[in-house]
Amino acid sequence: MSERDVIFISHATPDDNEFVRWLGTRLTGYGYKVWADIFDLAGGTPFWISIEDAIRKKALKVVFVVSKASCHPDRSGVRNEISVADTVRKLLNDPEFIIPVRIDDVAFGDLPIQIHQLNTIDFTSGWGAKLADLVDTLTKVGVPRVVTDLTPEFDRWRQASIRSDVVVERGEESLLTSIPPIVRLPEEISFYEYEGENRKFEEAVKSVPHPVAWHNRLLLGFAAAHELQEHLPAEFTLTLRASVPFSDFLQGALTDPIGPHRRDASNAAVRMLREAFEGHLAARGLLRYEASAGTVMFFPKDLLPDDRVIYTNAKGRQTYKQVVGFSKVLNAHWHLAMRAVVRLDDAASVRLRPFVVFTRDGKEPLKDAAEMTRLRRRFCKSWFNHVWRPLFQAFYEFFGDRADAVRIDLGEHRSWAVAGDGLKLVSAMRMPLDLGVLDSGAGHVCAEAGVPGWCPEWFSQPARTAAMCLNTKSGAMTPAWVTGRHVFSWMTSSSKNSANRRLHCLGLHTWSSVMRRFSLLFGSALKDRGRRA
């Protein structure tokens, strides 16, 4: 008898193929050799002989995918596999030879008699969370991790996915970004002269609620003189020097009065507009937190009914998303937050960067920045696009309130406007399985793990093309190939040996990688926008 070193996955074809592709790739990533008929049956190979040979001669363990399809009385093929596996179990005297994993709500009473008394790992509560349980089980029963060079194994799975998984088709698909465009900029900006001692005046200006900036001895702002004056002590007097077109101010070519150079003008304008954006969110009830990267605005507890936002998802169905929750494990509330970055280039926009703030009482952020970072890394380590996309949709619903544009006041007579939703792009190709994956976790966030979905690793979304993958630790982009539901990319380990390069099985589930995926597919114009995403 040949050496047994394979984990055999028994399942119903094609009903359970998606789960088997997902599970097989991840077990391969852990170093196990995996056998499944959708990957290892070449054209012309006798079907049942190959499967029986794999179970009788190669399988060290059999993972039986328990589903309504595999447990149906008419699925004779699956039942034959379990019958052979049960025979091998008795020959090997290995009571743990068969490991059942349940992926849907099939009744336990419908399970085949051979596995009725076996412990079943229930994947219905989340694929990702239970993958760890399966790996722990394999480790406890002594299944060795025999694959040291993952490249051939991944290449085998990649070739099989190309043969078996058609996931890209012609047809338009809308893409959501984290970039709400600026639809209107303020028309003018004003220069003010003041009377009073410089240092005292600069200190007094800090109490002004309107965004302002400095240029030499001139105060810059969008608000009218009387709006600024009412927040200043009587000893200081403001006088309007000039109001100039905002577009001319940004060009840095003003001579009367002499304005700042282009870069300084842009920096001042960006800061003032960002402060106005934050002020608008504060007026809506969001609270400030000064993170190391800048100001973030977070949803406090009880701002919204049940701390959730009701919105319409990409399928056109109404659902909801929690924006505040409580973790019993961490003994802390988590809060969705956003940091705004204003861009005033050719396509003016606000780039939203998501953040998570932690509190004990639902309102006051933790004082210890190190503790905040530690909790965020622990709690959000599995938050990828299946979590972030619904959170972004919930934020847009709150921010835009179903309006095409949101007016943000800069004073009594001046304002600017931001789109009420993220920049929408339309691709010429679509992936029909995407929406089912993305919306699978909408509606709640697990209070314990903080993640509704099934993916503990980096992403999981259908694709097939060349792509760039983002290393979240280094910020570097690395080439990758994408096939089926998986992304394969060489990554450099950040642990003990920085030169240790291993092939990682990833997925395509962050905003930046989604945008880069389509930018590579559909041309330079989209590529430029994708880079900004």
N, C-alpha and C positions, 0 to 999 in steps of 0.2 A: 504494500500500500504506500502511495506517495505521501510525502510530508504534508500535513495539513497546516495551512497558514492563511486561509482565506475566510473572510466574513461573507457568507452567502445571504443575499437579501431576497426573500420570497415575497411576492406581491401580486396584485391583480393588474394585468396589462390591458388597456392603457390607463385605467382609472387612477392608479396610484403612481404613475410615472413621474409626476412632478415632485412628489415627496421623495421618491427613490433617487432622482437626480440630485436633489438637495442633500439628502442624507449621505449618499455615496461619496459625493465630493468632499463633504466635511470629514467623514471618517478617513478618507484618503489623506486629507490635510493633517490628520492626527498621526499618520504613519501606518495605518492599517491597509492591508490588501483587501479589496472589496470586489465581489462578483455579483453581477445582476444581469438578467437576460437582456435588458434593453441596451447594455453596453458590450456584452461579450459574445453575442451570437452573430457571427458573420453570415453574409448571404450564402445560402446553400448548405449551412450546417444543420444536421438533423436536430430538430428542436428538443424533443424530450430526452434524447440520448445525452446531449450536452449538459442539460440541467441535472439529470440524474447523476452523471459522471462528476459534476461539480460538487453535488451534495455528498456523494459516497466517498469521493477520493480527495477532495480539496478543502472542504468546509471544516473549519475549526469550530465555528459557531454559525447558527442560522438565525438571522433576524427576520421574524415573520411580521409583515406589515398587516395589522389587523384593521380592517375597514368593512363597510357594508358590502363593497364589491368583492373583497377577498373571502368573506365569510358566506357569500351567497351559495346556496346548495348547488346551483348549476355550474359553479366555477370548478370544474373537475381538475383542471390543470393545477390550480393552487392547492387543492386538497391532495392531489398526488404528491406534490412537493412536500407537504407537511407529513404525509404518510411515510415517505422515504426518510425524511429527517427524523421522524420518531423511531424508525427502525435503526438508523445510525446511532441515535441517542442510546438505545438499549445495547447495541453492540459495543459502544465505547464506554458504557456504564457512566455516562455523563448526564446527570439530571438537569444541568443548565445548558445543554447543547442548543436548545431552542429558546430564543429571547423574543417574546411578543412585544410589539410596540403598537399602540392603538392611536389612530389618527383621526377618527371621526366618532360620532355618537352611536356606533353599532352596539347593540345590547350585549352584555357579557354572556348572557345565556345563549347567544347565537354563535359563540366561538367554537371552532372545531374541537372535538372531544380530546384530541391529543394535547391541547394547550389549556384545557379548562382549569387545571390546578396549578398552572405556572403563574408567577408574578409578571404582570403586564405593566410596562412603562407607558403612561398615558400622555401622549403628545397633544391631546386636544386642548390642553391649557396653554400651549405655546411650544412651537418646535424648538426654538433656541434654548429655552430653559431646560427642556427635557433631554436635549442632546448631551448636556453635561452628565445627567443621570445615566444615560446609556454608556457613555465613555467610562464613567466610574464603575459600572457593572462589568464592562469588558476588562477593565483593569483588575477588578477584584477576582474575576474567574481566570485570570492569567493569560489573556489573549495578548500575544506580543505585538509590538509595533515594529513590523519587519521592513517597512519601506524607509530607507535612508535617503535615497535620491528620488525626490517626488516628481521630477520632470517627466520620466516615461509614463508614470501612472496618470499624471494630469493630462498628458498628451493623449493617452488612451481614452480618457473620459471626454476630452475635448473633441476628438474625432467622432466618438459615438454621439455626442450632442449635436454635432453638425449633421449627422445622418438622421437623427430621430426627432429633433425639436425645431419645428418651423415656427419662429416667433416674430419675424419681421415681415410685414406685408405693405403693399402700396396703399396709401390712403392718408389723409391728413390727421394729425394728432396735435392737440393743444398742449403746450408745455408751460408750466407755472414756474416763475422765478421769484427770487427774494428781492426784486428790484422794482419798487413802484416808481414810475417815471414822474418827473416834475412837469406838470402840464402848464404851469404859468409861474414866471418869476416876478418879483416886484418891479414896478416900472421905474421907481426912483429911490435914491438914497440921499440922506441929508448930512451936511457938515455943520457942526455947531462950535461956536466959540464960547468961552466961559470966563467968568471973572471969579478969582479966588486962588488960594494957595494950591499948588499942584498936588501935593501929597494928600492933603485933606480932601480935595475934590475927587481924586482917584478913589479914596476910601469911601466917600459918600456915594459915588456912582455904583458901588457894589450892591446897594440896596434898591437900585432901579430894576423893576421886573422886566423891562424890555431889553432885548439884545442890543449891545453897543460894542464899539471897537474904538481904538485910539489910532490917530495919525498925527505925530508931532503934538502940537497943542490943540488939535481939533478932535472933537468927539464925533464919531460916526454912528448913525443909527437910522432906523426906518420910522420910528415914532415921531409925532409932532413935538415941538418944543414944550408946549404946555403939559403934554403927557409925561415928559421926562422931568420937567421942573417941579411938578407936584410931589415927586418922591425925593427931592433934594432939600437940604436945609436952606433957610432964607438967605444965608450969607453967600450962596452961590447963585449966579445968574447965567442962564443960557441965552445965546443969541444965534439965530439962524445965519450961517455964513453963506450957504448955497445948497440947493437941491439939484442933483444931476441925474441924468439917465443911468439906471443900474448897469446897462450894457456897456456904456462908456466907462463907468467905474471899473468894471471887470477887465477892460482892455488895458488899464493902467496908463492912459494917455491924457489924463486931466491936467490942465494948466492953470485953471482958475475956478476953484482953488487948486493948488498943486496936490494931486492925489498920490496915493501909494503906487509903487510899481505893480506890474501885472500879477506877479506871484503873491506879493503881500496883499493886494486887493482881493485875490481869489481866496486866500487863507482866511482873511477877515470875514468875507461874505459867507464862506462855508461854515465858519464857527457860529456866526449870528443866525443863519438859517437852521443849523442843527439845534441851537438853543431854543429857537422858536418852535421847532418840531417837538422837542422834549417838553416845552411849556404847554403845547397843545395836548400832549398825552397826559401831563399832570392835571390839566383842567378837566380831563375825562376821568380822572380818578387814579391813574397809575402813580406809583411812588418811585422815587429816585434811589439808585444805589451806585456809589462811586467805585467801580471796579478798576483794576489796574489798567485795563484797556480803554477806560473812559466811562462816561455816564451810561447806565442802562436804566430803562424804565420797566417796572415789573407790576404785575397784577396783584394787588393785595387781597387777602382773604375777605370774602363777603362783599366784594365790589359788585359781583354779578350773582344772580340767583344760582345757587348750587355750585358756584365757582366754575361755570362752564359756558361755552359759547355755542349756540345752535347755528349751523351753517349748511350750505348745500354743497355736497361733495362733487367730485369730478364725474360721477355717474348720474348726477342730477337728483340724488336722493338727499333728503334732509337728515342730518345727523348732528352729533355734538362732540365737543372735545373739552376735556378738563384743562383749565389753564392754571389751576391751583390744586394741590393735593397734599396729602399727609402720608409720610412714611413711618410706620411703626418701628421698622428696623433702625432708621436713623433718628427717630424721635424728633422729626423736623418737618415743617411745611416746605414744599417746593413751589416755586412760582415761575411761570413763564415770563421772560423779560426780553426786551429788544434793545439793541444799540444801533443808533442811526448814524450812517456815514453819508454825508451829502457830497455829491459829485457834480461839478459844474463844467464838464467837458462838453463835447459836441452833443451828446445825448444826456442832458441833465437828469439826475435821478437821485433817489435816496436808497442807499444800500442797507438793508436790514440784516443785522447779525444777531442770531438768537443767543440767548443766555438763560441760565437757570439760577435763581436766587433762593437761598434757604433762610428760613426764619424759625423761631421757636413759637412765637405768638401769632403768626400770620401777617405781621406788618413790619416789624423791626428786623432788618437784615442782621445776620450774625456779625459780630464785631471782629472776630478773628478771621482775617483774610485767608490764612493757611487752612483753617477748618472749612471755610466756604469752598475752597478749591478741592480739598480732599473729598468732601461730600459730593461735589459736582462730578468729579471723576468717577467716584464709586457708583453714584446713582444713575448717571447718564451715559455710562460707557457703552451701552447697547442702543442708544438712541440714534437711529439712522433715518433714512428718508421715510420709512413707514411710520415713524413718530413725528418727524419734523414737518412733513408736508401737511398733515392735518392741523398741526399747531400753527403753521403759517396761515392756513386757510381760516382758522379761527381768529387769528389776529387781524387779518384783512377784513373779516366780517365785522369785528369790533371797530376797527379804525375807520373803514369806509362807510359802515352803516348802510351798505347797498347803494351808495352814491358813486357816480363815475369819478368825481373829483372831490377832494377834501380841502376846504379853504382853511388856511392857517393865518390868523391875524398877526400883523406886525405893528399894529397901532389902529387908531380910529379909521384912517383912510388908506392904509396900505396893507397888502396881504400877498401871499403866494399860494399856490395850490399844488397838491400832490395827488396822483391817481389813487383811487380807493382800493386798488387791487394791484398785484404784482404784474410786471411786464409779461404780456402773453406772446409767446412765439408759436408758430405753427410749422411743424415738420412735414416733409413730403412723404415720409414713411411713418408707420405706426407699429406699436407692439401691443397686440390685443390683450395680452395677459397682464399688462402693467397695472391697470386700475384695480383689478381684483387683488393684486398683491398689496398695493398701497392702501386700499381702504379696508383691508382685513382687520386692522387694529383700531380703526376709528370708533369713537363712541366711549372709550374709557382709557384710563391709564392705570395700570396695576399699582395699587397702593404700596405694595412691598418692593417690587423690583423697579417700578417706575416705567415699565415698558410693556406695551400691550401685545407686541408681536412675537415672532418666533425666531428671530435672527440674532444670535449672540455675536456673530462675527461681523466683519466689515461688509455690509450691504446684502442685497439679494434682489435682483430685478432682471427680467429678461432682456437680452440684447445679443447682438452678434455683429461685431465690427472691431476695428482697431480703436483703442481709447487711450486716455491718460488717466492714471490713478493718483490720487492725492494721499501722500503720507501725512497723517494728522499730527505726528510727533515732530517731524522735521520740516513739514510744509513743502517738501519737494514733490515734483511730479515725476512719475516713472511710466515708461511705456507699458502697455498691457494688450492682451488679446481677449476678446469677449466672445463667448459662445454660449448658447442656451441661456441658463439663468446665472452663469458664473463668469467672473473676471479673474484672469490669472496674471499675476504681476510679480516681477522680482522685487523684493524689498530687502533692505539692509537692516539687520537686527540692531536695535538700540540697546541691547543688553550687554553682556560681558564682552563679547567680541564684535566690535563695530564692523568688522570685515565679513561677518557671517551673513551670506546672502542665500536666502531660501525662497523657493517659489511659493507664494501665498495665494490661496484661493479667496478671492474677494467677491464683491458684488458691485452693482452700479447704483448706489443709493444715497449719494449726497447731492446737494444742489449743484455744487461746482462740477462734479463728475458727470451728472446728467447733462449739464450744459455743454461740457466738453465732448461728451459722446456725440451729441447731435451736431456740434460745430464741425467735428471731423467728417461727419456723414454728409452734411448739407451745405458746405461752402463757407467762403471767407467772411461774408457779411454776418452770417450767424455766428461764426467763430469769434468775431470781434465782440459781439454782445455776450457770447458765452464766456469769454475771458473775464468780462466785467462781472459776470454772475459769480 
